[in-house]
Amino acid sequence: MNKIQELNLELMRLASFNSYNGERVVKDLKEHADLWKGAVMTRLDFGELIALRDIVDDYWNVDTLYLLPKPGKEDALMIVALGWDADEVFWIPGSEAGSYLGQHSRELDANPKALLRLWWD
């Protein structure tokens, strides 16, 4: 796993709140690293600076996890993710995911399970 992904996982581990258990999510992601290519956690509202406001209090204010599944591992990744008590869990289809990722390909655009999104209230 690369350094940037490790850093993101460490932030995710520290971000526990409400029903989001960072320790559990990161433990599961590491145990099932064969199911995903990348994991990033952010806020739904990308333009807000709430994270900047809260960093003073040593709090990383995020609520949404995006996972790039490895091809053919989508259903297994969903099974793991359903154990994390997220308020919303759903797949973003390839054409929409491609817009978010700034990348389009026939393979990605045709994939109905291109990006897994989890949100905690």
LUMVO-303964 format. One record per atom (N, C-alpha, C, O): atom name; x, y, z. Coordinates in Angstrom, 2 decimals. Layout:
% LUMVO-303964
("CA" (X Y Z))
...
***
This chain:
% LUMVO-303964
("N" (0.85 -1.18 0.00))
("CA" (0.00 0.00 0.00))
("C" (0.90 1.24 0.00))
("O" (1.90 1.29 0.71))
("N" (0.54 2.23 -0.80))
("CA" (1.39 3.42 -0.89))
("C" (1.21 4.35 0.31))
("O" (0.28 4.20 1.10))
("N" (2.13 5.30 0.45))
("CA" (2.15 6.19 1.62))
("C" (0.91 7.08 1.71))
("O" (0.39 7.31 2.80))
("N" (0.45 7.57 0.58))
("CA" (-0.72 8.45 0.59))
("C" (-1.96 7.69 1.04))
("O" (-2.77 8.22 1.81))
("N" (-2.12 6.44 0.58))
("CA" (-3.26 5.64 1.02))
("C" (-3.15 5.34 2.51))
("O" (-4.15 5.40 3.22))
("N" (-1.96 5.01 2.99))
("CA" (-1.75 4.75 4.41))
("C" (-2.12 5.98 5.24))
("O" (-2.74 5.85 6.30))
("N" (-1.75 7.15 4.77))
("CA" (-2.08 8.39 5.48))
("C" (-3.59 8.59 5.52))
("O" (-4.14 8.96 6.56))
("N" (-4.27 8.33 4.40))
("CA" (-5.73 8.45 4.37))
("C" (-6.37 7.46 5.33))
("O" (-7.33 7.80 6.02))
("N" (-5.86 6.23 5.38))
("CA" (-6.42 5.24 6.30))
("C" (-6.22 5.67 7.75))
("O" (-7.10 5.46 8.58))
("N" (-5.07 6.27 8.05))
("CA" (-4.84 6.73 9.42))
("C" (-5.82 7.84 9.79))
("O" (-6.34 7.86 10.91))
("N" (-6.06 8.76 8.89))
("CA" (-7.05 9.81 9.14))
("C" (-8.44 9.20 9.33))
("O" (-9.19 9.61 10.21))
("N" (-8.77 8.22 8.50))
("CA" (-10.07 7.56 8.63))
("C" (-10.19 6.86 9.98))
("O" (-11.26 6.87 10.59))
("N" (-9.11 6.26 10.44))
("CA" (-9.12 5.57 11.73))
("C" (-9.38 6.55 12.86))
("O" (-10.08 6.22 13.82))
("N" (-8.83 7.74 12.76))
("CA" (-8.98 8.75 13.81))
("C" (-10.31 9.48 13.77))
("O" (-10.64 10.20 14.71))
("N" (-11.08 9.32 12.72))
("CA" (-12.28 10.13 12.49))
("C" (-13.57 9.55 13.07))
("O" (-14.64 9.95 12.63))
("N" (-13.51 8.63 14.00))
("CA" (-14.72 8.00 14.53))
("C" (-15.74 9.02 15.06))
("O" (-15.37 9.97 15.76))
("N" (-17.00 8.82 14.72))
("CA" (-18.10 9.69 15.17))
("C" (-19.41 8.95 14.97))
("O" (-19.49 8.04 14.15))
("N" (-20.43 9.33 15.73))
("CA" (-21.76 8.72 15.64))
("C" (-21.63 7.20 15.42))
("O" (-21.01 6.53 16.24))
("N" (-22.21 6.67 14.36))
("CA" (-22.12 5.22 14.12))
("C" (-20.92 4.84 13.25))
("O" (-20.75 3.66 12.94))
("N" (-20.10 5.81 12.86))
("CA" (-18.89 5.52 12.11))
("C" (-17.78 5.12 13.09))
("O" (-17.42 5.90 13.96))
("N" (-17.26 3.91 12.94))
("CA" (-16.19 3.39 13.78))
("C" (-14.93 3.27 12.93))
("O" (-14.73 2.27 12.24))
("N" (-14.09 4.28 12.99))
("CA" (-12.90 4.34 12.16))
("C" (-11.97 3.16 12.36))
("O" (-11.40 2.65 11.40))
("N" (-11.81 2.72 13.60))
("CA" (-10.94 1.57 13.88))
("C" (-11.44 0.34 13.12))
("O" (-10.65 -0.37 12.49))
("N" (-12.73 0.10 13.19))
("CA" (-13.31 -1.09 12.54))
("C" (-13.22 -1.00 11.02))
("O" (-12.84 -1.97 10.36))
("N" (-13.58 0.16 10.46))
("CA" (-13.56 0.32 9.01))
("C" (-12.14 0.11 8.48))
("O" (-11.95 -0.63 7.52))
("N" (-11.15 0.73 9.10))
("CA" (-9.77 0.61 8.62))
("C" (-9.25 -0.81 8.81))
("O" (-8.54 -1.33 7.94))
("N" (-9.58 -1.43 9.92))
("CA" (-9.17 -2.82 10.16))
("C" (-9.73 -3.71 9.05))
("O" (-9.01 -4.53 8.48))
("N" (-11.02 -3.54 8.74))
("CA" (-11.64 -4.34 7.69))
("C" (-11.02 -4.05 6.32))
("O" (-10.78 -4.97 5.54))
("N" (-10.78 -2.78 6.04))
("CA" (-10.17 -2.43 4.75))
("C" (-8.80 -3.07 4.61))
("O" (-8.47 -3.60 3.55))
("N" (-8.00 -3.03 5.66))
("CA" (-6.68 -3.64 5.59))
("C" (-6.77 -5.16 5.45))
("O" (-6.00 -5.76 4.70))
("N" (-7.70 -5.77 6.16))
("CA" (-7.88 -7.22 6.07))
("C" (-8.39 -7.65 4.70))
("O" (-8.16 -8.78 4.27))
("N" (-9.08 -6.76 4.01))
("CA" (-9.67 -7.07 2.71))
("C" (-9.08 -6.19 1.61))
("O" (-9.79 -5.76 0.70))
("N" (-7.79 -5.93 1.69))
("CA" (-7.12 -5.07 0.71))
("C" (-7.18 -5.65 -0.70))
("O" (-6.96 -4.93 -1.68))
("N" (-7.47 -6.93 -0.81))
("CA" (-7.59 -7.56 -2.12))
("C" (-8.89 -7.18 -2.84))
("O" (-9.07 -7.53 -4.00))
("N" (-9.78 -6.46 -2.16))
("CA" (-11.08 -6.11 -2.74))
("C" (-11.14 -4.69 -3.30))
("O" (-12.07 -4.37 -4.04))
("N" (-10.18 -3.83 -2.96))
("CA" (-10.27 -2.43 -3.34))
("C" (-8.93 -1.88 -3.81))
("O" (-7.87 -2.39 -3.45))
("N" (-9.01 -0.81 -4.63))
("CA" (-7.81 -0.17 -5.16))
("C" (-7.50 1.13 -4.45))
("O" (-6.33 1.52 -4.37))
("N" (-8.51 1.82 -3.93))
("CA" (-8.31 3.11 -3.28))
("C" (-9.46 3.44 -2.36))
("O" (-10.60 3.04 -2.61))
("N" (-9.15 4.18 -1.28))
("CA" (-10.17 4.61 -0.32))
("C" (-9.87 6.04 0.10))
("O" (-8.75 6.37 0.48))
("N" (-10.90 6.89 0.01))
("CA" (-10.77 8.29 0.39))
("C" (-12.02 8.68 1.16))
("O" (-13.13 8.33 0.77))
("N" (-11.84 9.41 2.23))
("CA" (-12.98 9.90 3.00))
("C" (-12.97 11.43 2.92))
("O" (-11.93 12.07 3.01))
("N" (-14.17 11.99 2.76))
("CA" (-14.31 13.44 2.60))
("C" (-15.67 13.86 3.15))
("O" (-16.36 13.07 3.79))
("N" (-16.04 15.09 2.90))
("CA" (-17.37 15.60 3.23))
("C" (-18.22 15.64 1.98))
("O" (-17.70 15.73 0.86))
("N" (-19.54 15.58 2.16))
("CA" (-20.43 15.68 1.01))
("C" (-20.30 17.02 0.31))
("O" (-20.34 17.08 -0.92))
("N" (-20.16 18.08 1.07))
("CA" (-20.06 19.43 0.50))
("C" (-18.59 19.77 0.33))
("O" (-17.93 20.19 1.28))
("N" (-18.08 19.60 -0.89))
("CA" (-16.66 19.75 -1.14))
("C" (-16.17 21.19 -0.93))
("O" (-14.99 21.39 -0.63))
("N" (-17.04 22.18 -1.08))
("CA" (-16.61 23.56 -0.98))
("C" (-16.51 24.10 0.43))
("O" (-15.98 25.19 0.64))
("N" (-17.00 23.37 1.40))
("CA" (-17.00 23.87 2.77))
("C" (-15.63 23.75 3.41))
("O" (-14.85 22.86 3.08))
("N" (-15.35 24.66 4.31))
("CA" (-14.09 24.64 5.04))
("C" (-14.29 24.22 6.49))
("O" (-13.54 24.65 7.36))
("N" (-15.28 23.40 6.74))
("CA" (-15.54 22.92 8.09))
("C" (-14.33 22.15 8.62))
("O" (-14.00 22.26 9.80))
("N" (-13.68 21.38 7.76))
("CA" (-12.50 20.63 8.18))
("C" (-11.40 21.58 8.67))
("O" (-10.70 21.28 9.63))
("N" (-11.26 22.72 8.01))
("CA" (-10.27 23.71 8.43))
("C" (-10.64 24.29 9.78))
("O" (-9.78 24.48 10.65))
("N" (-11.91 24.58 9.97))
("CA" (-12.39 25.09 11.25))
("C" (-12.10 24.12 12.38))
("O" (-11.64 24.53 13.45))
("N" (-12.35 22.82 12.14))
("CA" (-12.27 21.83 13.20))
("C" (-10.87 21.27 13.43))
("O" (-10.62 20.61 14.45))
("N" (-9.95 21.52 12.51))
("CA" (-8.60 20.99 12.67))
("C" (-7.93 21.57 13.92))
("O" (-7.06 20.93 14.51))
("N" (-8.33 22.77 14.32))
("CA" (-7.80 23.40 15.52))
("C" (-8.10 22.54 16.76))
("O" (-7.31 22.50 17.70))
("N" (-9.25 21.87 16.73))
("CA" (-9.66 21.01 17.85))
("C" (-9.26 19.55 17.65))
("O" (-9.76 18.67 18.34))
("N" (-8.34 19.29 16.69))
("CA" (-7.84 17.95 16.41))
("C" (-8.96 17.01 15.99))
("O" (-8.99 15.85 16.38))
("N" (-9.89 17.54 15.19))
("CA" (-11.03 16.77 14.69))
("C" (-11.05 16.84 13.18))
("O" (-11.04 17.93 12.60))
("N" (-11.10 15.69 12.54))
("CA" (-11.17 15.63 11.08))
("C" (-12.62 15.44 10.69))
("O" (-13.16 14.34 10.84))
("N" (-13.24 16.48 10.20))
("CA" (-14.67 16.52 9.95))
("C" (-14.99 15.98 8.55))
("O" (-14.93 16.72 7.56))
("N" (-15.31 14.69 8.49))
("CA" (-15.66 14.03 7.24))
("C" (-16.90 13.16 7.48))
("O" (-17.24 12.88 8.62))
("N" (-17.56 12.75 6.41))
("CA" (-18.74 11.91 6.59))
("C" (-18.99 10.92 5.46))
("O" (-19.92 10.11 5.54))
("N" (-18.19 10.96 4.41))
("CA" (-18.44 10.14 3.24))
("C" (-17.18 9.40 2.82))
("O" (-16.12 10.00 2.66))
("N" (-17.31 8.09 2.64))
("CA" (-16.20 7.24 2.21))
("C" (-16.48 6.76 0.80))
("O" (-17.56 6.26 0.50))
("N" (-15.48 6.91 -0.07))
("CA" (-15.55 6.42 -1.44))
("C" (-14.52 5.31 -1.60))
("O" (-13.36 5.47 -1.20))
("N" (-14.94 4.20 -2.20))
("CA" (-14.05 3.06 -2.42))
("C" (-14.06 2.67 -3.89))
("O" (-15.12 2.52 -4.50))
("N" (-12.87 2.50 -4.45))
("CA" (-12.71 1.97 -5.80))
("C" (-12.50 0.47 -5.68))
("O" (-11.47 0.03 -5.18))
("N" (-13.45 -0.32 -6.13))
("CA" (-13.30 -1.78 -6.02))
("C" (-12.34 -2.32 -7.07))
("O" (-12.16 -1.73 -8.13))
("N" (-11.73 -3.43 -6.76))
("CA" (-10.97 -4.15 -7.77))
("C" (-11.98 -4.87 -8.66))
("O" (-13.01 -5.33 -8.18))
("N" (-11.70 -4.97 -9.96))
("CA" (-12.63 -5.63 -10.88))
("C" (-12.98 -7.04 -10.42))
("O" (-12.11 -7.84 -10.08))
("N" (-14.28 -7.33 -10.41))
("CA" (-14.77 -8.64 -10.01))
("C" (-14.93 -8.81 -8.50))
("O" (-15.40 -9.85 -8.05))
("N" (-14.53 -7.81 -7.72))
("CA" (-14.59 -7.90 -6.26))
("C" (-15.69 -7.01 -5.67))
("O" (-15.78 -6.86 -4.45))
("N" (-16.51 -6.43 -6.52))
("CA" (-17.51 -5.46 -6.07))
("C" (-18.47 -6.04 -5.04))
("O" (-18.71 -5.42 -4.00))
("N" (-19.03 -7.21 -5.29))
("CA" (-20.00 -7.79 -4.37))
("C" (-19.37 -8.14 -3.03))
("O" (-19.99 -7.95 -1.98))
("N" (-18.15 -8.67 -3.05))
("CA" (-17.46 -9.00 -1.80))
("C" (-17.16 -7.74 -1.00))
("O" (-17.26 -7.74 0.23))
("N" (-16.79 -6.65 -1.68))
("CA" (-16.54 -5.38 -1.00))
("C" (-17.83 -4.85 -0.37))
("O" (-17.80 -4.33 0.74))
("N" (-18.94 -4.96 -1.08))
("CA" (-20.22 -4.51 -0.54))
("C" (-20.57 -5.27 0.73))
("O" (-21.06 -4.67 1.68))
("N" (-20.32 -6.56 0.76))
("CA" (-20.62 -7.36 1.96))
("C" (-19.82 -6.84 3.15))
("O" (-20.37 -6.70 4.25))
("N" (-18.54 -6.56 2.95))
("CA" (-17.71 -6.02 4.03))
("C" (-18.25 -4.66 4.47))
("O" (-18.41 -4.41 5.66))
("N" (-18.54 -3.78 3.51))
("CA" (-18.98 -2.42 3.80))
("C" (-20.32 -2.38 4.54))
("O" (-20.55 -1.48 5.35))
("N" (-21.19 -3.31 4.28))
("CA" (-22.49 -3.33 4.96))
("C" (-22.35 -3.56 6.46))
("O" (-23.31 -3.30 7.20))
("N" (-21.21 -4.02 6.93))
("CA" (-20.98 -4.22 8.35))
("C" (-20.53 -2.97 9.08))
("O" (-20.26 -3.03 10.28))
("N" (-20.45 -1.85 8.39))
("CA" (-19.91 -0.62 8.99))
("C" (-20.98 0.35 9.48))
("O" (-20.65 1.47 9.87))
("N" (-22.23 -0.02 9.46))
("CA" (-23.34 0.79 9.99))
("C" (-23.46 2.17 9.35))
("O" (-23.82 3.13 10.02))
("N" (-23.17 2.26 8.06))
("CA" (-23.34 3.54 7.36))
("C" (-24.83 3.82 7.19))
("O" (-25.64 2.89 7.09))
("N" (-25.20 5.09 7.15))
("CA" (-26.59 5.47 6.94))
("C" (-27.01 5.30 5.48))
("O" (-28.18 5.05 5.20))
("N" (-26.06 5.42 4.57))
("CA" (-26.32 5.19 3.14))
("C" (-25.15 4.41 2.56))
("O" (-23.99 4.71 2.84))
("N" (-25.46 3.42 1.75))
("CA" (-24.45 2.64 1.04))
("C" (-25.00 2.40 -0.36))
("O" (-26.06 1.79 -0.51))
("N" (-24.29 2.86 -1.39))
("CA" (-24.75 2.58 -2.74))
("C" (-23.61 2.70 -3.75))
("O" (-22.58 3.32 -3.50))
("N" (-23.86 2.08 -4.89))
("CA" (-22.90 2.11 -5.99))
("C" (-23.14 3.33 -6.87))
("O" (-24.29 3.71 -7.13))
("N" (-22.07 3.93 -7.31))
("CA" (-22.12 5.00 -8.30))
("C" (-21.72 4.35 -9.63))
("O" (-20.64 3.78 -9.73))
("N" (-22.58 4.45 -10.64))
("CA" (-22.27 3.80 -11.92))
("C" (-21.10 4.48 -12.63))
("O" (-20.74 5.63 -12.35))
("N" (-20.51 3.74 -13.55))
("CA" (-19.29 4.16 -14.21))
("C" (-19.31 5.51 -14.87))
("O" (-18.35 6.27 -14.70))
("N" (-20.36 5.85 -15.60))
("CA" (-20.36 7.13 -16.29))
("C" (-20.32 8.29 -15.29))
("O" (-19.62 9.27 -15.51))
("N" (-21.07 8.17 -14.21))
("CA" (-21.06 9.20 -13.16))
("C" (-19.74 9.17 -12.41))
("O" (-19.16 10.22 -12.13))
("N" (-19.25 7.97 -12.09))
("CA" (-17.98 7.84 -11.38))
("C" (-16.86 8.43 -12.22))
("O" (-15.96 9.07 -11.68))
("N" (-16.90 8.21 -13.51))
("CA" (-15.88 8.76 -14.40))
("C" (-15.82 10.27 -14.33))
("O" (-14.74 10.85 -14.41))
("N" (-16.97 10.91 -14.20))
("CA" (-16.99 12.37 -14.06))
("C" (-16.34 12.80 -12.75))
("O" (-15.58 13.76 -12.73))
("N" (-16.63 12.09 -11.68))
("CA" (-16.03 12.41 -10.38))
("C" (-14.52 12.19 -10.40))
("O" (-13.76 12.96 -9.81))
("N" (-14.10 11.13 -11.08))
("CA" (-12.69 10.75 -11.09))
("C" (-11.88 11.48 -12.16))
("O" (-10.66 11.41 -12.18))
("N" (-12.58 12.18 -13.05))
("CA" (-11.90 12.86 -14.14))
("C" (-11.27 11.86 -15.11))
("O" (-10.21 12.10 -15.67))
("N" (-11.96 10.75 -15.29))
("CA" (-11.43 9.67 -16.12))
("C" (-12.58 8.89 -16.72))
("O" (-13.49 8.47 -16.01))
("N" (-12.55 8.70 -18.00))
("CA" (-13.57 7.89 -18.66))
("C" (-12.89 6.83 -19.51))
("O" (-11.84 7.06 -20.11))
("N" (-13.50 5.66 -19.54))
("CA" (-13.07 4.58 -20.43))
("C" (-14.30 3.73 -20.69))
("O" (-15.28 3.80 -19.95))
("N" (-14.25 2.93 -21.72))
("CA" (-15.39 2.05 -22.01))
("C" (-15.65 1.11 -20.84))
("O" (-16.79 0.88 -20.44))
("N" (-14.56 0.57 -20.29))
("CA" (-14.68 -0.37 -19.18))
("C" (-15.32 0.29 -17.96))
("O" (-16.23 -0.26 -17.35))
("N" (-14.83 1.48 -17.60))
("CA" (-15.37 2.20 -16.44))
("C" (-16.81 2.62 -16.69))
("O" (-17.69 2.38 -15.86))
("N" (-17.06 3.23 -17.83))
("CA" (-18.41 3.73 -18.14))
("C" (-19.46 2.62 -18.16))
("O" (-20.62 2.87 -17.85))
("N" (-19.06 1.41 -18.52))
("CA" (-20.00 0.28 -18.59))
("C" (-20.21 -0.40 -17.24))
("O" (-21.09 -1.25 -17.11))
("N" (-19.44 -0.03 -16.24))
("CA" (-19.51 -0.70 -14.95))
("C" (-20.58 -0.07 -14.05))
("O" (-20.45 1.10 -13.68))
("N" (-21.65 -0.80 -13.71))
("CA" (-22.69 -0.24 -12.84))
("C" (-22.24 -0.15 -11.38))
("O" (-22.93 0.46 -10.56))
("N" (-21.11 -0.76 -11.05))
("CA" (-20.59 -0.75 -9.67))
("C" (-19.15 -0.22 -9.69))
("O" (-18.23 -0.90 -9.24))
("N" (-18.98 0.98 -10.20))
("CA" (-17.64 1.54 -10.39))
("C" (-17.06 2.15 -9.12))
("O" (-15.85 2.12 -8.92))
("N" (-17.91 2.70 -8.28))
("CA" (-17.46 3.44 -7.10))
("C" (-18.47 3.21 -5.99))
("O" (-19.67 3.44 -6.17))
("N" (-18.00 2.75 -4.83))
("CA" (-18.89 2.50 -3.70))
("C" (-18.86 3.72 -2.79))
("O" (-17.79 4.19 -2.40))
("N" (-20.04 4.23 -2.45))
("CA" (-20.17 5.42 -1.61))
("C" (-20.87 5.03 -0.31))
("O" (-21.92 4.40 -0.32))
("N" (-20.26 5.42 0.82))
("CA" (-20.86 5.21 2.14))
("C" (-20.93 6.56 2.84))
("O" (-19.98 7.35 2.77))
("N" (-22.06 6.83 3.50))
("CA" (-22.25 8.10 4.20))
("C" (-22.77 7.83 5.59))
("O" (-23.67 7.02 5.79))
("N" (-22.20 8.54 6.54))
("CA" (-22.66 8.48 7.93))
("C" (-23.17 9.85 8.32))
("O" (-22.55 10.86 8.00))
("N" (-24.30 9.89 9.00))
("CA" (-24.90 11.14 9.49))
("C" (-24.14 11.61 10.71))
("O" (-24.48 12.65 11.28))
***
